[in-house]
Amino acid sequence: MLGNPVPEPPANVPAVEPDTSGAQSIRELLERHQADESCARCHRRIDPLGFVLENFDPVGRWRENYPIFEERGDKVVTLDGRKVDTRGQLSDGTPLRDVLDLKRYLVEHIDVFSRCLTEKLMVYATGRDPSFGDRKTIEDIVESAKRRGNGFQDLIVELVLSESFLVK
């Protein structure tokens, strides 16, 4: 989202396993995972964005609480569990309380977001990683979209009219 890729994980790093030791939220589970310094150096950069988006469940519905599923006879009832904690801090020190803070941050740093988005769209549109020459094209697209008000449609039009796309 911000164009700050993390390095490849160290060799033999296991996936984050479902918690069996009592963690009651994804935040608690990841904080335990971060206790290992080799994991923490990347997770400090990526987890805050995940935390701030935790109000969205796995299919994108809004939630204020984590669900608790309880069997009652032949039915499963969903109850409100622990309140979702969306606080985080970006690697530049910016505190985030919720998705609105993230939105404000992205608007204030629109060039960073636009550049990252344009690069990702360029990869999708051309089917390859951007070349050295594409970097200039990406900067030109971002600047042109900025002059036009930073609209997504303007960014798409600039991309499909670019030489990088046309000669892919």
Buried (B, 14 or more C-beta within 10 A) or exposed (E): EBEEEEEEEEEEEEEEEEBEEEBEBBBBBBBBBBEEEEBBEBBBBBBBBBBBBBBBEEEEEEBEEBEEEEEEEEEEEEEEBEEBBBBBBBEEEBEBEBBEBBEEBBEEBBBBBBBBBBBEBBEEBBEEEBEEEBBEBBEBBBBBBBEEEBEEEBBBBBBEEBEBBEEE
